[in-house]
């Protein structure tokens, strides 16, 4: 069964198919994740050429089918997240958010809440919000989609909401100091990282501007989030691996992007 529909969507990935055609995976606001076939989009004057570019959000018109490939007919109100297309660092973070969304959802499973969360996250990165913070918030709030729902409100054992806390994989959430002895393999996380993952689990993206985190603390947060994902989710995305490598050569590229610093004379 198929029907011509109008819907909003975000391009998750694009693959070339034959010489001039493409397969485009779009996360739609109404139908969930769908794979679309686009004919002739490799040609210079094709009307859908820009609408299927990575980091594009648009209103699409297409033949939506309950099985098999869907087909795109037209697009309007296109929005390209420009900074992600020109900045390799922002590109890496945005790509990871798209990849994480892709693996978290089954095809054809509508999820308007996650759609709007992804759109808001990409918008925040595009407008200059700290991409590391956006990424960590997105990662933590996406855990339930992988069947992981850690208790971050308080102690898993007694419900105490006053710290200090540590994270326990065994108990699936926080343990207050009185119950640390129950898990000798708890994470031994810093209180700063615990504070922020608790905050990130409930914060709204429109509050991002009020959050300021030191570089040292961001590394602690990421280490904790990575450990939770490694132990509870178990996915290994190349885009996340690329982000980790950026720390090693990021300063070199940043200098290259600011050549005026290198032109200064002593």
C-alpha positions, -999 to 999 in steps of 0.1 A, spaced: 0 0 0 13 35 -9 0 70 -6 14 105 -15 21 123 17 36 156 28 59 153 58 89 170 75 121 151 76 159 151 84 183 134 61 202 106 80 223 92 52 227 92 14 241 65 -8 247 66 -45 227 40 -65 237 33 -100 251 63 -119 227 91 -112 203 78 -85 204 78 -47 190 59 -17 182 85 10 174 75 45 151 102 61 139 104 97 104 118 92 82 135 118 51 113 109 63 79 97 96 74 115 127 63 96 122 55 59 144 47 29 136 67 -3 147 61 -39 155 93 -58 159 91 -96 183 114 -114 195 133 -83 231 130 -95 223 153 -123 232 190 -119 197 204 -126 177 178 -106 151 196 -84 158 173 -54 196 175 -56 200 199 -27 171 184 -7 189 151 -2 222 166 9 235 155 44 225 178 72 193 189 55 159 193 70 129 200 47 93 194 40 91 165 16 64 152 -7 66 115 -15 51 81 -21 52 65 13 48 28 12 43 3 41 69 -21 27 99 -17 5 114 15 -8 95 48 -8 99 75 -34 105 113 -32 86 135 -55 94 171 -43 107 192 -14 102 227 0 112 248 29 147 233 28 170 241 57 207 232 54 227 232 86 255 253 71 281 252 98 282 214 98 289 214 61 320 236 64 334 227 99 349 192 102 345 193 140 308 202 139 303 178 111 317 150 132 294 157 161 263 161 139 271 129 120 273 110 153 239 122 164 224 111 130 241 77 133 230 72 169 194 80 160 196 56 130 207 26 152 183 35 180 152 32 159 136 5 138 123 15 104 87 28 101 84 34 139 70 70 143 86 89 171 78 126 170 95 133 204 128 120 192 125 137 158 121 171 175 149 163 199 172 155 170 161 186 151 167 208 182 201 193 188 213 199 153 199 235 154 218 242 187 251 229 172 245 249 140 239 281 161 271 277 181 261 258 213 289 235 226 287 204 205 302 182 232 275 192 257 248 187 230 262 152 222 263 141 259 228 153 265 216 135 234 235 103 244 221 102 279 185 110 268 187 83 241 196 55 265 159 44 269 157 38 232 183 11 236 164 -5 265 186 11 291 169 32 317 194 40 345 181 54 377 196 89 378 172 106 402 187 91 433 200 59 449 187 28 433 186 10 467 171 36 491 159 64 469 181 90 486 184 121 463 213 138 481 248 129 471 275 119 470 267 92 444 285 67 423 273 48 392 267 11 394 263 -10 363 252 -40 385 223 -20 400 215 0 369 220 35 382 232 55 411 242 43 446 245 68 475 276 66 496 258 45 522 255 17 497 288 19 478 299 -12 496 272 -32 478 291 -29 445 329 -31 446 330 -27 408 311 6 408 325 32 384 343 54 410 331 84 389 338 119 400 310 139 417 313 165 389 305 140 362 277 124 383 262 159 388 261 166 351 248 133 339 219 137 363 213 172 350 217 161 313 191 133 318 164 159 324 175 192 309 156 207 280 177 219 250 164 254 254 183 256 286 217 248 271 228 284 271 229 284 309 252 254 311 290 261 313 314 232 317 352 232 321 372 212 297 385 189 324 349 182 335 337 176 300 363 148 297 351 133 329 315 134 317 324 118 284 344 91 301 314 82 322 289 83 293 312 61 272 315 36 300 277 34 303 274 29 266 301 3 265 287 -17 293 249 -13 287 244 -6 250 274 -22 233 274 -3 200 306 9 183 300 36 158 328 48 135 316 84 139 321 82 177 356 67 171 364 97 148 353 121 175 377 105 200 405 107 175 399 144 170 414 152 204 448 140 192 449 162 160 423 188 167 447 215 178 466 212 145 434 216 125 423 245 146 455 263 139 451 256 102 416 271 104 431 303 120 462 309 98 465 345 111 479 330 144 507 314 125 515 346 106 523 366 138 559 375 143 577 375 176 
